[in-house]
Amino acid sequence: MHSLPWIMTGNKYLIFDFDGTVADTIELSLNTFNLIAHEYNCKPIIKEDWFMLRTMRYQDLIKAYGISNTKMSLILLRIRKEIKARVNELKPIENISNSLLQIRNAGLRMGILTSNSAYNVDMFLKYNHQSDFIDFIYSDKSFFGKDKVLRRLLDHENILKEDVIYVGDETRDIEASRKVGIPVIAVTWGFHNRKTLASLNPDQIADNPEDLLGCIQKILT
């Protein structure tokens, strides 16, 4: 296990995105979207398009599928309801629990920032025995302007941006972290693929959860 002795001199925080980064919610979200797409005059997402979707930034994706900001907000509400109804079925990303334990043992504090509901996240953590790893859950329904949401989280939790590393699976996570001025680790097991994430120059890229501690160490040294 990596050793991070300097971390004990003060609080450092790792803030995780939830969907696709900690919880494997992507398939459920896509299936729910396809079930309701016709209600919002949107094109369904077929399996053959998944590779292409993982290369598209959100600005282009929502345009290609005819999703306005208003529609996106309504669709996300429906997806949250579906996740709430099936939260006991959701699985964590493979090996993420072991990595969270290692990070906790290394002395970092951890939180989750999500556009999902705090209830869904809390129940997921309890079902999967991860509650002891997470110090706080910050839920904000805003899908766009994630940098503003991240700033609100820091204010709410009284955390200095100098003490934070963000972890996420989307281009939005990298863009928001850059605007706020905090380092970001992009993970390749979620929504966007490695090439797309790398094009935005995150501070580190993790290809599996076991890489996270090493990425943290590189950022903090």
N, C-alpha and C positions, 0 to 999 in steps of 0.2 A: 504494500500500500504506500502511496506517496506520503511524504512527510511535509507538513507545512507549519513548522514551529513558530514562525513569526506571526501567524494569524492570532495567536493567543494574546498579543499585545493590545488588541482592540477589536471591536465588533466589525466583521465584514459580512456582507449579505450577498447571497445568491438569489436572484428573483427569477422564477420560472414562469414561462407561459404554460398553460395547462393543456389545451386541446392539441394533440399531436406531439407534445413534448414530454409530458408526464403520463397522460392517459391516451390510450389508443382509441380515439373517438372519430377518426376521419371516415372510416367506412360507414359508421352509423350516421354521421352527418351527411355524407353524400347520398346514402339511401333515402334519408328523410327528405333531402332537397328534391330528389327525383320524384318522390311521391307527391309533393306539393307544388312542383314547378309549374304545372299547368294552371294552377290557381292564380299564379302571378304572371302568366304569359311569358314564362322563361323556358329556355331550352333545357331538357334534361341532360345530365352528364353521363355519357356512355363509357363503358369500361375502356374502350379503345382510345378514348381521349385523355385518360389519366396521365400518361407520360407527358403529353403536351401541357396539361394543366400545371404540372409540377415545374414547368419552365416559364410560366407566365406570371408577371407581377400582377398584384390585385387590380391595379388601375386598368390593365388590359383585359383581365379575366372577366370582371363584372360587365365590361362593355361588350365583350364577345358573347356573353350569355344573357344580355338584355336585362341586367339587374341594376336598378337605380339605387341610390343611397337609401331611399325610403323603403323600397322593396327588400333590400338587404336587412334592414332593421327588423322588418316583419318576419322575414324568413328565419333570422337568427332566434327570434322569440319562439317560433315553432320548433326549431331544432333543440332549444334548451328544454322545452316541455317534453320532447321525446327522450332526451337524455335523462331527465328527472324520472320518467316512468321506467327507465331501463338501467338506471345507474348501477344496480347490483350486478348487471351483466357486463359492465365495462371492465376491460383489463388494462393494467398498467403496461407501459412500454417494457418490453423484455429487458430484464436486468437493471431497470431504473431503481428499484428498491435497494439493491446492494450498493449502487452508486450514491444514493441519498444517505445511506448509513455511513459510507466512507467519508462523504463530505461533512456530515455532522460530527464524526469522530475527529476530523481535521480541525474542527473549531469554528466552522462557518455557521451563521444563521441562515435560514431559508424561508422564503415566502413565495406565494403564487399570485400572479396578476392575470386576471381572466375576464373575458367578455361573457363567459358562462356564468351561471348563478353561483353564489357562495354556497348555497345549500347543496347543489350538485357536487361541487368540489369537496366539500366537507364530508358528504356521505361516501364519495369515492375513496377518499383517504381512509375513512374508518373501515370500509369494506376490505381494503387492501393493506391494512395495518401500516399505514404511512403517516398517520396523524402526528406521531411523536417527532417526526423529522421537520415538520412545517410549523413555523412560528406564527404566520399570519396568512390570511387569504384576503385579497383585495379584488372585489368584483366591480366592474364598470361596464355598463351595457353599450358604451360607445364603441363602434366598430372602426370608425375612422378617427384620425387624430390621436393615435396611440401614444405619441410623445406627450400630449397633454395629460392623458390618463396616467402615464408613468410619473409625471411630475406631481400629480395629485396624490399618488401612492406615497411618494417620498415625503411629501408634506404631512400626510395623514399618519405615517409611521415614524415621523421625525428622524429620517435617515438622510445622511449626507450622500450626495451623488458620488463623492470620492470613495465611499465605502461599499459600492454596489457593482456587481457584475450581473448582466442580464443573460438569460438563456432562452432561446426561442427557435422555432422551426420555419419561420416565414420571413420574407423580405421586409414585411412591415416591422418586424422586431428589430432588424438591423437599422432600418431607417429611423425608427423612433429612438433607439439608443444613441445614434449619432446626433440627433437633434438635442437630446438631453445632455449629452456629453459623458456617457458612461460606456465602459467596454462591454462587448457582446460576444457570446459564444453561440454560433449557429449550429444547430443539430440537423443531421441529414436524414433522420429516420421519420420525419414528419411530413409536412405538406410540400415544401419546395425541395428540389433536388440539389445536390452538391454544387453543380456548375452554376445554377441560378443564384444560390446563396453566396458562392465565392465571388461572383461578379460585383457584389456590393462591398467586398473587402471587410468582412467581420474580423474581429481581433483574433479569434480562434474558430476552428471548425471541428466538431466532434462527430465522428462517423458511427459511434456506438456509445452507450452510457458509460462504459468503462473508461472512455477517453476524457470524461469531464474533469476529473481531479487533476490530470496532467495539464489540461487547458487552463484551469484556474491557476495552477502553479506558474505557468508561463506568463500569465497576465500579471501576477502579483510580484514577480521577481524582476 
